[in-house]
């Protein structure tokens, strides 16, 4: 079975394993699905909201950039984006800010 992704320990080099663990793109990782890319970026925005080292403005800009990226990658899914991510970010802001 050929997978479009690779996991640490499945025959990739130590450098590739380190890159994957750090979140850096590897040749196989560059072909991630748009939803996977958005999920990683949404997790980054969520961690920015929870972490006090980022200002509210920085978080709002990152959230706006994620929204624009979703518009480019998955324009027919904006309604789903609003229901899932917008409410998630709003809840995190209320809880941690």
Sine and cosine of phi, psi and omega as CSV:
sin_phi,cos_phi,sin_psi,cos_psi,sin_omega,cos_omega
0.00,0.00,0.77,-0.64,0.03,-1.00
-0.99,-0.14,0.82,-0.57,0.03,-1.00
-0.97,-0.26,0.57,-0.82,0.03,-1.00
-0.98,0.20,0.04,1.00,0.01,-1.00
-0.72,-0.69,0.23,-0.97,0.04,-1.00
-0.77,-0.64,0.54,-0.84,0.02,-1.00
-0.93,-0.38,0.48,-0.88,0.08,-1.00
-0.83,0.55,0.68,-0.73,0.04,-1.00
1.00,0.02,0.01,1.00,0.00,-1.00
-0.97,-0.25,0.66,0.75,0.10,-0.99
0.99,-0.11,0.11,0.99,0.02,-1.00
-1.00,-0.01,0.31,-0.95,-0.06,-1.00
-0.95,0.32,0.26,-0.97,0.03,-1.00
-0.88,0.47,-0.61,0.79,0.03,-1.00
-0.90,0.44,-0.66,0.75,0.03,-1.00
-0.92,0.40,-0.63,0.77,0.04,-1.00
-0.88,0.47,-0.68,0.74,0.02,-1.00
-0.90,0.44,-0.67,0.75,0.01,-1.00
-0.90,0.44,-0.67,0.74,0.01,-1.00
-0.91,0.42,-0.67,0.74,-0.01,-1.00
-0.90,0.44,-0.55,0.83,0.00,-1.00
-1.00,0.10,-0.14,0.99,0.01,-1.00
1.00,0.04,0.15,0.99,0.02,-1.00
-0.98,0.19,0.51,-0.86,0.00,-1.00
-0.93,0.36,0.64,-0.77,0.15,-0.99
-0.91,-0.42,0.22,-0.98,-0.03,-1.00
-0.79,0.61,-0.66,0.75,0.01,-1.00
-0.96,0.26,-0.51,0.86,-0.06,-1.00
-0.96,0.28,-0.37,0.93,0.01,-1.00
-0.92,0.39,-0.28,0.96,-0.02,-1.00
-0.99,-0.12,0.33,0.95,0.00,-1.00
-0.85,0.53,0.45,-0.89,0.06,-1.00
-0.92,0.39,0.49,-0.87,0.03,-1.00
-0.83,0.56,-0.61,0.79,0.01,-1.00
-0.90,0.43,-0.58,0.81,0.04,-1.00
-0.92,0.39,-0.65,0.76,0.03,-1.00
-0.89,0.46,-0.73,0.68,0.01,-1.00
-0.89,0.46,-0.63,0.78,0.01,-1.00
-0.88,0.47,-0.70,0.72,0.02,-1.00
-0.89,0.46,-0.68,0.74,0.00,-1.00
-0.93,0.36,-0.60,0.80,0.04,-1.00
-0.91,0.42,-0.62,0.78,0.06,-1.00
-0.90,0.44,-0.61,0.79,0.04,-1.00
-0.90,0.43,-0.70,0.71,0.02,-1.00
-0.89,0.46,-0.67,0.74,0.02,-1.00
-0.88,0.48,-0.66,0.75,0.02,-1.00
-0.93,0.36,-0.51,0.86,0.08,-1.00
-0.90,0.44,-0.65,0.76,-0.01,-1.00
-0.91,0.41,-0.67,0.74,-0.04,-1.00
-0.95,0.32,-0.55,0.83,-0.03,-1.00
-0.99,0.15,0.74,-0.67,-0.06,-1.00
-0.98,0.19,-0.06,1.00,-0.04,-1.00
-0.99,0.16,-0.08,1.00,0.04,-1.00
-0.94,-0.35,0.64,-0.77,0.01,-1.00
-0.97,0.23,0.26,-0.96,0.06,-1.00
-0.87,0.49,-0.59,0.80,0.02,-1.00
-0.91,0.42,-0.69,0.73,0.04,-1.00
-0.86,0.51,-0.68,0.74,0.00,-1.00
-0.91,0.41,-0.67,0.75,0.01,-1.00
-0.90,0.43,-0.64,0.77,0.03,-1.00
-0.91,0.41,-0.69,0.72,0.02,-1.00
-0.89,0.45,-0.64,0.77,0.04,-1.00
-0.91,0.42,-0.66,0.76,0.03,-1.00
-0.90,0.43,-0.65,0.76,0.04,-1.00
-0.89,0.45,-0.64,0.77,0.05,-1.00
-0.89,0.45,-0.66,0.75,0.03,-1.00
-0.88,0.48,-0.68,0.73,0.02,-1.00
-0.92,0.40,-0.61,0.79,0.03,-1.00
-0.91,0.41,-0.64,0.77,0.06,-1.00
-0.90,0.44,-0.63,0.78,0.02,-1.00
-0.88,0.48,-0.59,0.81,0.01,-1.00
-0.98,0.22,-0.73,0.69,-0.11,-0.99
-0.98,0.20,-0.67,0.75,-0.08,-1.00
-0.68,-0.73,0.93,0.36,-0.09,-1.00
-0.88,0.47,-0.46,0.89,-0.02,-1.00
-0.99,0.15,-0.02,1.00,-0.03,-1.00
-0.93,-0.36,0.28,0.96,-0.05,-1.00
-0.90,0.44,-0.57,0.82,0.03,-1.00
-0.89,0.46,-0.67,0.75,0.05,-1.00
-0.92,0.40,-0.64,0.77,0.06,-1.00
-0.84,0.54,-0.73,0.68,-0.02,-1.00
-0.89,0.46,-0.64,0.77,-0.03,-1.00
-0.94,0.33,-0.61,0.79,-0.08,-1.00
-1.00,0.01,-0.88,0.47,-0.17,-0.99
-0.98,0.22,-0.66,0.75,-0.01,-1.00
-0.87,0.49,-0.69,0.73,0.01,-1.00
-0.94,0.35,-0.58,0.82,0.04,-1.00
-0.89,0.45,-0.73,0.69,-0.01,-1.00
-0.92,0.40,-0.62,0.78,0.03,-1.00
-0.89,0.46,-0.71,0.71,0.01,-1.00
-0.89,0.46,-0.67,0.74,0.02,-1.00
-0.91,0.42,-0.64,0.77,0.04,-1.00
-0.89,0.46,-0.69,0.73,0.01,-1.00
-0.90,0.44,-0.60,0.80,-0.07,-1.00
-0.98,0.17,-0.61,0.79,-0.16,-0.99
-0.92,-0.39,-0.15,0.99,-0.05,-1.00
-0.96,-0.29,0.00,0.00,0.00,0.00
